[in-house]
Amino acid sequence: MKSKLNIFSNNKINEFIKNLLSKYELTFLELENINYKEQNTNVNIIFINKEKDFYKINFENLNENNLIISNIRDKKLNLNNRIQSLNIPTSVNNIKNKIESFV
């Protein structure tokens, strides 16, 4: 049985992501659809690659079940130490390893 993994993004996630994470049951949702109460019990990856997307997220309501992957370097993404993050660009192996260790 595959582990469920929610992915929040306002960008089109291509087949590459699906292939990279093929051992997970992926659910793709838009950033605006984060239900903070419900998502606190799920494993979530939140992709942020636009400044405007950064402001759509209530970081204070996120817990350690959330991994932030972002290319926005001038914002402090870890507003609390429980939230893990990965800055991109980085290697595919780094992304995969981070997700594997997170899940």
Sequence and secondary structure as in RCSB ss.txt:
>XXXX:A:sequence
MKSKLNIFSNNKINEFIKNLLSKYELTFLELENINYKEQNTNVNIIFINKEKDFYKINFENLNENNLIISNIRDK
KLNLNNRIQSLNIPTSVNNIKNKIESFV
>XXXX:A:secstr
  EEEEEE SS   HHHHHHTTTEEEEEE GGG  HHHHTTS EEEEE SHHHHTT  GGG  TTEEEEE   SS
   SSTT EEEESS  HHHHHHHHHHH 
